[in-house]
């Protein structure tokens, strides 16, 4: 079954095309950037072939997805002959609210719920819906599946996901913790358990998805019981440009002093903060580590704060889980930044974590155990593959619900 996976952002489209047969082969992947702006750029990478780049003005998502279909079927750079070879399309959808605990076949009600939940994820859900509607126009009748970032976290107990606000705001506006990166957390937890010969349902696991966006999840016997991101993805860990958790009184104080409106506060906490705001240099950890090595005090502070916050969450989640079997690092930083992993895992022996600094050194993008044999907690670096999870869910749902 040929399956197209789409991850539509406000001005971008990431895609991967899979042949989900016996071998589950990735046929091609790519990224379309600058939708709605001049000189949109499509970078297409067929598996085993040379990258191919197209620069064109792409005014909207339908035009963009049409361009993607064009390169996928291109005689020279394509990997299929006709778009009708695509038998299903899987979409990453950021927020499914409380409606969806699993991935789901898209129908009119699902589209309605995605639109309703756009209030909870205004930067993501509208773009996700645009991708769904665009596919309907371009490949009428092809089954589509929504895979929600929030689904995996719907097992959290109410005392973990509720905020200490008047209960009426939950009833009126569904103000609660939703959590994000759920597809990645579930995938790497299952993969890590499998690599050590265990079932995730028999283990207590903490997964750290660390990248420009970052979150950490406590997984008890296969179920998410707490996660760091909250009502929006800005909560929890320090990120590239996001504050993470913060005293709300600080925002009230700054808004008053700086005469910020709601839009100004939103830009402050989402786009001007995090390690970029602390360092004044960059949101890219690689840039900060160069500055760190050169003795830049603000870069040193930013990285120390980042590592401290992750370590603090790990400790609190060990308490919530009442013990830990597996600690997993994934995401752009988690998979590739061995220095940050070492900073986080240093001086954790009292929690049963005996880190192997030598094994960790230089490790980038590999599935590997990073703890010593005598460590009670197994620490692992695990590569995530959210697109493959979306393709797998899509295949299963289409085969079982459209018979």
Secondary structure as UniProt FT lines:
FT   STRAND          2..8
FT   STRAND          13..19
FT   STRAND          25..33
FT   TURN            35..36
FT   STRAND          40..46
FT   TURN            47..48
FT   STRAND          52..56
FT   HELIX           61..72
FT   TURN            75..77
FT   HELIX           83..85
FT   STRAND          86..93
FT   TURN            97..99
FT   STRAND          104..105
FT   HELIX           108..116
FT   HELIX           117..119
FT   TURN            122..124
FT   HELIX           125..138
FT   TURN            140..141
FT   STRAND          143..148
FT   TURN            149..150
FT   HELIX           151..155
FT   HELIX           158..161
FT   HELIX           168..173
FT   HELIX           182..195
FT   TURN            196..197
FT   HELIX           200..202
FT   STRAND          204..210
FT   STRAND          214..220
FT   TURN            221..222
FT   STRAND          223..227
FT   TURN            233..234
FT   HELIX           248..258
FT   HELIX           262..271
FT   HELIX           274..279
FT   HELIX           285..293
FT   TURN            294..295
FT   HELIX           297..321
FT   STRAND          326..330
FT   HELIX           331..336
FT   HELIX           338..345
FT   TURN            346..347
FT   HELIX           349..351
FT   HELIX           357..360
FT   TURN            361..362
FT   STRAND          368..369
FT   TURN            373..374
FT   STRAND          378..381
FT   HELIX           386..401
//
